[in-house]
Amino acid sequence: MLALYRKYRPETFGALIGQAHTKEILQAEVAHNQVAHAYLFVGPRGTGKTSTARILAAAINCEKQKGGEPCTVCAHCKAIREGRYLDLIEIDAASQTGVDNVRENIIESARFVPQVGKWKTYLIDEAHMLSSAAWNALLKTLEEPPERVMFIFATTEPRKIPDTILSRCQQFRFTPVEFEVLKARLTFIAQEEGVVVEKKVLSEIALRAGGYIRDAESLLGQVLSLGGKKVSWKDAEGILGHTAIDVVQGLMACVVKGAAGDAVEKLEELREEGVDLYQLPGHALDLLRAMHYHALTDRDHPLLVKRYGSEGIAAVAALLAVNADAAVLRRALTALVERQAAAHELPPDLFLEIILSELAEIFSEGQSAPGHSSPVIATPPERRKQSDAMRHPEPVEGSLHSSRDDTGKRLPRRSGGVGIPRNGLRTKTVPTASEPAEEEKPAPKNKLTLQLQAIKDVWGAFVDKVHIRNRALQFILRTAEPLRVNENRVHLGVHYQFHLEKLGEANNRKIIEDVLAELLGGPVIVQLELLKNEAVEPAASAAEEDPSVLQLMNLFGGKVVES
């Protein structure tokens, strides 16, 4: 059985899903016999780039072409549909990146006239994968193209295409398909397959596909494989799981209340249930963007309407109506955008725990600001009390981690310092965004004289105590390591810039210093350093001192590497 995306691949411009502007121009060019010699189709996966290229190749070679549309029944159209047309050469640039492949498969063969049709068409998919040498070799052919030869480049990353190539191509951008259009397409395919699919199932598939036609058709194929002539949500739930909009709505409802604990607990439940966590940051970003837009304009974000449809908007209506200040939403939106770059460095559940906690803290601070009212979605009193106690524990009288002195005045914040290189590691201290770099302050007179081993001995207990005050911090601290101590200064090393910035925030730094002070019996100042492992270098240096190695290096050049 053919996959649905192959079985229902469009064969005419009129059958293409979305991309109205692109297909209108291409159809007009074919109709007026004014086609270009080179095209560049740009857009994300599954939006119709390859299908459009094949339709264009069919239209310019069709024996019965009318109004720019291929007839789909002549010998040329059938051969293109079946993948056996000699004058349509499809090349996967991802597997044929070199200059030799380009010379052999394109440049040399382009000199010969078409064998069976009017035009010889080269469809180069994943064109951004071609090497610089390959592009340079192809440039001369594009500058002076042979008669009746057309090049169609398809790519998801146009920034990797040389400017000299871009300037010689007609460029068309393919965008994700709107929610309602995609849902209608799925309904059509289900009817053609003779299966009645519940509307909720089709809506969820269209939502998860994110506007990508091939992804939607693949998901629908999985659902239809259940068999039978009718598919309900209960039948499809085993494949689709929770609805994506319900999942992200539930998490964000906790976040806007400032209930970080509730959000993290809900996230853990979702992880145990096998929910796909990779898509959640993207949905959360869309939702925050819509809330920010709604706070500014009191209207639904047009892009959100296109992606989620009226059903999706209705599902998050309560969140859109949250009485949150636009400045608070902008801070939350900015924080999520900045953290997205670190998403690939961490497991999805860990990344989400950190970012949900951070967003909840932003909303909590926004709610406590003067003149700001509480959000519409209220936290139950007992949960709010518990959550606030976890975020802001009451200081114990006389304890070292209290932030106020005996008179009730707030003590000044401690500042970080400059890192010192350590054997086998290169360290770099980077000022955090929340604190400007400043000179190292002298330690208090009643300072401790610490030992590194003492820090390591209490490290497990330290992480557990930090967990009580801030759940997200414990995960970062488990990957951190004490490097050395200097009287009452503790130098901590972290492996990621994101971790350095997070631990360096004023609130988080204070939690770390207070807990360490409580465990060690005196005030502690923490300094953070970014680590880069270079443990292999000493071994290479030792090998280079060997006389026989030196002789070989003098004869042949090169350097010592460790196998």
C-alpha positions in Angstrom: 0.0 0.0 0.0 1.3 3.4 -1.0 1.9 6.0 1.7 -0.9 8.6 1.6 1.5 11.5 0.8 2.6 9.6 -2.3 -0.9 8.3 -3.3 -2.4 11.8 -3.1 0.5 13.8 -4.5 -1.0 16.7 -6.5 -0.5 16.5 -10.3 -1.7 19.9 -11.3 -1.2 23.5 -10.1 -4.9 23.6 -9.1 -4.5 20.6 -6.9 -1.6 22.1 -4.9 -2.5 22.8 -1.2 -1.8 26.4 -0.3 1.0 28.4 -2.0 -1.6 30.4 -4.1 0.9 33.1 -5.1 3.5 30.6 -6.3 1.3 28.4 -8.4 -0.5 31.4 -9.9 2.8 32.8 -11.2 4.2 29.5 -12.4 1.0 28.6 -14.2 1.0 32.0 -16.0 4.6 31.6 -17.1 3.8 28.2 -18.6 0.7 29.5 -20.3 2.6 32.4 -21.9 5.7 30.3 -22.7 7.8 32.6 -20.6 9.4 30.1 -18.2 12.8 30.9 -16.6 15.9 28.7 -17.0 16.5 28.5 -13.2 14.1 28.4 -10.1 14.8 28.3 -6.4 12.0 26.8 -4.2 12.6 27.7 -0.5 10.6 26.5 2.4 10.3 24.0 5.3 9.9 20.3 4.7 6.6 18.9 3.5 5.2 22.2 2.0 5.1 21.1 -1.6 8.4 22.1 -3.1 9.1 18.8 -4.9 5.5 18.3 -6.0 5.5 21.8 -7.5 8.7 21.1 -9.4 7.3 17.9 -10.9 4.1 19.7 -11.9 6.2 22.4 -13.6 8.2 19.8 -15.4 5.0 18.1 -16.6 3.4 21.4 -17.7 6.3 22.5 -19.9 6.4 19.0 -21.6 2.7 18.2 -21.7 1.3 17.5 -25.2 -2.2 18.8 -24.3 -1.3 21.6 -21.8 -4.1 24.1 -21.5 -3.9 27.4 -19.6 -0.6 26.4 -18.0 -2.0 23.2 -16.5 -0.7 19.7 -17.4 -3.4 17.3 -18.7 -2.2 14.4 -16.5 -3.1 11.8 -19.1 -0.6 12.2 -22.0 2.5 10.0 -22.2 4.8 12.7 -20.8 2.5 13.3 -17.7 2.1 9.6 -17.0 5.9 9.0 -17.3 6.6 11.9 -14.8 4.0 10.6 -12.4 5.5 7.1 -12.5 9.0 8.4 -12.1 10.4 7.1 -15.4 10.6 10.3 -17.5 14.1 10.5 -19.1 14.1 14.3 -19.3 13.4 14.8 -15.6 16.6 14.2 -13.7 16.1 14.3 -9.9 19.3 14.6 -7.9 19.6 14.4 -4.1 22.3 16.9 -3.3 22.7 15.5 0.2 24.3 12.4 -1.1 26.0 13.9 -4.2 27.6 17.0 -2.8 31.0 16.9 -4.7 32.1 18.7 -7.8 32.7 15.4 -9.6 29.0 14.5 -9.2 27.9 17.8 -10.5 30.1 17.7 -13.5 29.1 14.1 -14.4 25.3 14.3 -13.6 24.5 17.9 -14.6 27.1 19.9 -16.5 28.1 17.2 -19.0 24.6 15.8 -19.6 23.1 19.3 -19.9 24.9 19.8 -23.2 22.7 17.2 -24.9 19.2 18.0 -26.2 16.1 16.5 -24.5 15.5 12.9 -25.5 11.7 12.6 -25.4 10.3 16.0 -24.4 10.6 19.7 -25.1 12.6 20.5 -22.0 15.2 18.7 -20.0 14.6 19.5 -16.3 17.1 19.1 -13.4 15.5 18.9 -10.0 18.2 19.3 -7.3 16.7 18.6 -3.9 18.5 19.7 -0.6 20.5 22.1 -2.8 22.2 23.8 0.2 24.2 20.6 0.7 26.3 21.1 -2.5 29.9 22.0 -1.8 31.4 25.4 -2.7 33.4 23.8 -5.5 30.2 22.2 -6.9 28.5 25.6 -7.0 31.4 27.2 -8.7 31.4 24.5 -11.3 27.7 24.9 -11.9 27.9 28.7 -12.1 29.1 28.8 -15.7 26.2 26.6 -16.8 23.7 28.9 -15.1 25.3 32.0 -16.6 25.0 30.6 -20.1 22.3 27.8 -19.9 21.9 25.4 -22.8 18.7 25.8 -24.8 15.7 23.9 -23.5 17.3 23.1 -20.1 15.7 24.1 -16.8 17.2 23.9 -13.3 14.9 23.7 -10.2 16.7 23.9 -6.8 14.8 23.0 -3.7 16.1 23.9 -0.2 15.2 24.4 3.4 18.2 26.7 4.1 18.6 29.4 1.5 21.3 31.2 3.5 23.7 28.5 2.5 23.1 29.1 -1.2 25.8 31.4 -2.8 24.6 34.9 -3.7 25.9 34.3 -7.3 23.4 31.5 -7.6 20.6 33.3 -5.9 20.8 36.2 -8.3 20.4 33.9 -11.3 17.2 32.1 -10.1 13.6 33.0 -9.8 12.8 32.5 -6.1 9.6 31.3 -4.6 8.9 30.8 -0.9 6.7 28.0 0.4 5.0 28.5 3.7 3.2 26.1 6.1 -0.5 25.6 5.2 -3.2 27.2 7.3 -5.0 25.0 9.9 -8.4 25.0 8.2 -7.0 24.3 4.8 -4.9 21.4 6.1 -7.9 20.0 8.0 -10.0 20.2 4.8 -7.3 18.3 3.0 -7.3 15.5 5.6 -11.1 15.3 5.5 -10.9 14.9 1.7 -8.4 12.1 1.9 -10.4 10.3 4.6 -13.5 10.4 2.4 -11.5 9.1 -0.6 -10.3 6.2 1.6 -13.9 5.5 2.6 -13.3 6.1 6.3 -15.4 8.4 8.6 -12.9 10.1 11.0 -14.1 12.1 14.0 -13.5 15.8 13.6 -11.5 16.0 16.8 -9.0 13.5 15.4 -8.6 15.5 12.2 -8.2 18.7 14.2 -5.5 17.2 16.4 -3.6 15.8 13.3 -3.7 19.2 11.6 -2.6 20.9 14.8 0.4 18.6 15.4 1.5 18.8 11.7 2.0 22.5 12.2 1.1 23.3 8.6 3.3 20.7 7.0 1.3 18.6 4.6 3.5 15.5 4.4 3.6 15.3 8.3 -0.2 15.5 8.4 -0.8 12.9 5.7 1.7 10.5 7.5 -0.2 10.9 10.8 -3.5 10.3 9.1 -2.0 7.2 7.5 -1.2 5.8 11.0 -4.7 6.5 12.2 -6.3 4.9 9.2 -4.1 1.8 9.7 -6.3 1.0 12.7 -8.8 -0.5 10.2 -12.5 -0.2 10.1 -14.8 2.3 8.4 -15.0 4.7 11.4 -12.3 6.2 13.6 -13.3 7.9 16.8 -11.1 9.9 19.2 -11.1 6.9 21.6 -9.7 4.8 18.8 -7.0 7.3 17.8 -6.0 8.4 21.3 -3.5 5.5 21.6 -1.6 6.8 18.6 -2.0 10.6 19.1 -2.1 10.7 23.0 -3.1 13.9 24.7 -4.1 16.8 22.5 -1.1 19.1 22.1 -3.2 22.3 22.8 -4.6 20.8 26.0 -1.1 19.8 27.2 0.5 23.2 26.7 -2.6 25.0 28.0 -2.4 23.1 31.2 1.2 23.8 31.7 0.9 27.5 30.9 -2.1 27.8 33.2 0.2 26.9 36.1 2.9 29.2 34.8 0.8 32.4 34.6 -0.3 31.8 38.2 3.3 31.6 39.3 2.9 28.0 40.4 6.2 26.5 39.3 5.7 23.5 41.5 2.4 22.6 39.9 3.9 23.1 36.4 6.8 20.8 37.1 4.6 18.1 38.7 2.3 18.2 35.7 5.3 17.9 33.4 6.5 14.8 35.2 3.0 13.3 34.8 3.2 14.0 31.1 6.6 12.4 30.8 5.5 9.2 32.5 2.5 9.0 30.2 4.8 9.1 27.1 3.8 12.6 25.8 6.1 13.9 23.1 7.9 16.8 25.0 9.9 18.0 22.0 7.1 20.0 20.5 6.0 21.7 23.8 8.5 24.6 23.8 7.3 25.6 20.3 3.6 25.5 21.4 4.5 27.5 24.5 6.2 30.1 22.5 3.2 30.4 20.2 0.9 30.8 23.2 3.0 33.4 24.9 3.2 35.3 21.6 -0.6 35.2 21.3 -1.1 36.4 24.9 1.3 39.2 24.4 -0.4 40.3 21.2 -3.8 40.0 22.9 -2.6 42.2 25.8 -1.5 44.9 23.4 -4.4 44.8 20.9 -7.2 42.9 22.6 -7.5 40.7 19.5 -6.4 37.2 18.6 -3.0 36.9 16.9 -3.7 36.3 13.1 -0.8 33.8 12.9 -2.2 31.9 15.8 -5.6 31.7 14.2 -4.0 30.3 11.0 -2.0 27.7 12.9 -4.5 26.6 15.5 -7.9 27.5 14.0 -11.0 28.6 15.8 -11.0 25.4 17.8 -7.5 26.0 19.1 -8.3 29.6 20.0 -11.4 28.5 21.9 -9.2 26.0 23.9 -6.9 28.7 25.1 -9.4 31.5 25.5 -9.0 31.5 29.3 -5.3 32.0 28.9 -5.7 34.8 26.3 -8.1 36.6 28.7 -5.5 36.5 31.6 -5.1 40.0 33.1 -1.3 40.0 32.7 0.7 43.1 32.0 2.2 43.3 28.5 5.6 44.1 30.0 5.5 40.9 32.1 4.4 38.9 29.0 7.2 40.5 27.0 9.8 39.4 29.6 8.5 35.9 29.6 8.5 35.8 25.8 12.0 37.1 25.6 13.2 34.6 28.2 11.8 31.7 26.3 13.2 32.9 23.0 16.7 33.3 24.5 16.6 29.9 26.1 15.5 28.1 22.9 19.1 28.1 21.7 20.0 25.8 24.6 17.1 23.4 24.0 19.2 21.0 22.0 21.9 20.8 24.7 19.6 19.4 27.3 17.0 16.6 27.5 13.6 18.0 26.8 12.2 17.3 30.2 15.1 19.0 32.0 14.9 22.0 29.6 11.2 22.3 30.2 11.6 22.1 34.0 14.1 24.9 33.9 12.2 27.2 31.6 8.7 26.6 33.2 10.2 27.5 36.6 11.8 30.6 35.2 8.6 31.7 33.4 6.5 31.1 36.6 9.0 33.2 38.5 8.6 36.1 36.0 4.8 35.9 36.3 5.0 35.7 40.1 7.1 38.8 40.3 4.8 40.6 37.9 1.8 39.8 40.1 3.5 41.2 43.2 4.4 44.4 41.5 2.6 47.5 42.7 -0.7 48.2 41.0 -0.9 44.8 39.3 -4.0 42.7 39.9 -4.0 38.9 40.1 -4.6 36.9 36.9 -8.0 35.5 36.0 -6.9 31.9 36.5 -6.5 31.8 40.3 -4.4 29.4 42.3 -6.2 27.5 45.1 -5.2 29.1 48.5 -3.5 26.0 49.9 -1.5 25.4 46.7 -0.5 29.1 46.5 0.6 29.0 50.1 2.7 25.9 49.6 4.2 27.3 46.3 5.0 30.6 47.9 6.7 28.9 50.8 8.9 26.9 48.5 9.9 30.0 46.5 10.3 32.4 49.5 11.0 30.3 52.6 10.9 32.3 55.9 14.3 33.0 57.3 15.1 31.2 60.6 15.9 33.6 63.4 19.6 34.0 63.8 20.4 31.8 60.8 23.3 32.6 58.4 21.2 32.7 55.3 18.9 35.5 56.5 19.0 38.4 54.1 18.4 41.0 56.8 20.4 42.1 59.8 19.1 42.6 63.4 17.7 46.0 62.7 15.6 44.7 59.8 17.7 46.4 57.1 18.4 44.4 54.0 22.1 43.2 53.7 24.0 44.1 50.5 24.2 41.4 47.8 27.5 39.6 47.4 29.1 39.8 44.0 31.0 37.3 41.9 34.7 37.4 41.0 37.2 36.5 38.4 38.1 32.8 37.8 41.6 31.4 38.0 42.9 28.7 35.6 42.9 25.1 36.9 45.2 22.3 35.7 43.6 20.4 32.8 40.7 22.9 32.4 40.5 26.3 30.8 38.1 28.6 32.7 36.5 31.8 31.6 34.4 34.1 33.8 31.6 35.8 32.0 29.6 38.6 33.5 25.9 37.6 33.8 23.1 39.7 32.2 21.5 40.4 35.6 24.8 41.7 37.3 27.3 44.1 35.8 30.9 43.1 36.2 32.4 44.8 39.2 35.6 44.6 41.3 36.0 41.8 43.8 34.9 43.0 47.2 37.0 42.1 50.3 35.7 39.2 52.3 34.0 39.8 55.7 36.2 39.9 58.8 34.6 36.8 60.2 35.4 34.8 57.1 35.8 31.1 57.0 38.9 29.2 55.8 37.4 26.4 53.7 38.8 23.2 52.3 37.8 21.8 48.9 37.1 18.4 50.4 34.7 19.9 52.9 32.7 21.3 50.0 32.7 18.0 48.2 31.6 16.2 51.4 28.4 18.3 51.8 27.7 18.6 48.1 24.9 16.0 48.1 23.2 17.6 51.1 23.7 21.0 49.5 21.9 20.0 46.3 19.0 18.5 48.2 18.6 21.7 50.3 18.7 23.9 47.1 16.0 21.6 45.7 13.6 22.7 48.5 14.0 26.4 47.5 14.2 26.1 43.7 13.6 22.9 41.9 15.2 24.0 38.6 18.5 24.9 40.2 19.2 21.4 41.5 19.5 19.9 38.0 22.1 22.5 37.0 24.0 22.0 40.2 24.2 18.3 39.7 26.3 18.9 36.6 28.4 21.6 38.3 31.6 20.9 40.2 33.5 22.6 43.0 36.9 23.6 41.5 38.8 25.1 44.5 38.4 27.3 47.5 40.2 30.5 48.6 39.5 31.2 52.2 35.7 31.7 52.1 35.3 31.9 48.3 34.1 28.8 46.6 34.8 28.5 42.8 32.1 26.4 41.0 32.6 25.3 37.4 29.7 24.7 34.9 29.8 23.3 31.4 27.3 25.5 29.6 26.9 29.2 29.1 23.2 28.9 29.8 24.0 27.3 33.2 26.5 30.1 34.0 23.9 32.8 33.3 21.2 31.0 35.3 23.3 30.4 38.4 24.6 34.0 38.2 21.2 35.6 38.5 21.0 37.5 41.8 18.2 35.4 43.4 19.8 32.1 42.4 23.3 33.1 43.6 21.8 34.1 46.9 20.1 30.8 47.4 23.4 29.0 46.7 25.5 31.1 49.0 22.9 30.9 51.8 22.6 27.2 51.7 26.4 26.7 51.6 26.7 29.1 54.6 24.1 27.1 56.5 26.0 23.9 55.9 29.5 25.2 56.4 28.8 27.5 59.4 29.7 30.9 58.0 29.3 33.4 55.1 30.4 32.0 51.7 31.0 33.8 48.4 30.4 31.8 45.3 32.3 32.5 42.0 31.2 30.9 38.7 33.5 29.7 35.9 32.8 28.3 32.5 34.7 25.1 31.8 36.3 23.7 28.7 37.9 20.3 28.9 41.4 20.2 27.5 42.7 17.1 29.3 44.1 15.6 26.1 46.7 18.4 25.6 49.3 17.3 28.2 49.5 13.8 26.7 50.2 15.3 23.2 52.8 17.6 24.6 54.6 14.7 26.3 54.6 12.6 23.1 56.1 15.5 21.2 59.1 15.4 23.5 60.0 11.9 22.3 63.2 12.1 20.1 61.8 9.6 17.5 58.5 11.6 17.3 60.4 14.8 16.9 62.4 13.3 14.0 59.2 12.2 12.2 57.7 15.6 12.7 60.7 17.3 11.2 60.7 15.0 8.2 56.9 15.0 7.4 55.5 17.9 9.4 52.1 17.6 11.2 51.3 17.4 14.8 50.6 14.7 17.5 47.0 13.7 18.0 45.7 11.1 20.5 43.9 8.1 19.0 
